[in-house]
Amino acid sequence: MSCIISPSLLSANFLDLRKDIEMINNSEAQWLHMDIMDGSFVPNISFGFPILEAVGKFCTKQMDVHFMIENPEKYISMTAKTSAAIMTVHIEACKHLHRTVQQIHSAGMKAGVALNPATPICLLEDILADIDLVLIMSVNPGFGGQKFITNSLKKIAKLKKMIQETESNALIEVDGGVNKETAPLLVKAGTDVLVSGSYIFKSENPVNTISELRNL
């Protein structure tokens, strides 16, 4: 079974964003990953709702929106209005995670929960049955182009086992350092969704690169 590929918009050419969105629309990618950063939860600022709204009107793939911000619950209704299909929040940023997940579902979106590299998967035990996606960060969030953290493979394998044991329907998504070397290892460990930024957008033929990742 092939993986879902979610190219990361953060690595696109923002001077010619329409061209890159057209490329995604014409590729085998099923999702488009969009990283929202606030400069507080992570040491960087990316883009906000004007970009989400503009891309949402033109992109034909599901928008996979990853909030690396404090208090993400404040932006649930605004996110839903952008045509986002998935809203992922960090477990480390939510005081009342179950309530936030409920609110995301009530707004008509699928709910994802992201974990930083040092956050153990055991913290998901009481929320796993209620969510649609777990995003494992295989780099420290905030910047693109970082080196893959190999311990992520053990973490994914443990999470896959936990999902099976609890009969959860949650998909496992991985973001960080995904390329031709790491992708096969991630799929073997149990990953369902591969997020890839610079490896796709900086390749000579991004459409072919997406196809190769999808058909590992």
Buried (B, 14 or more C-beta within 10 A) or exposed (E): EEBBBBBBBBBBEEEEBEEBBBBBEEBBBBBBBBBBBBEEBBEBEBBBBEBBBBBBEEBEBBBBBBBBBBBBBEBBEBBBEBBBBBBBBBBBBBEEBEEBBEBBBEBEBBBBBBBBBEBEBEBBEEBBEBBBBBBBBBBBBBEBEBEBBEEBBEBBBBBBEBBEEEEBEBBBBBBBBBBEEBBEBBBEBBBBBBBBBBBBBEBEEBBEBBBBBBEB
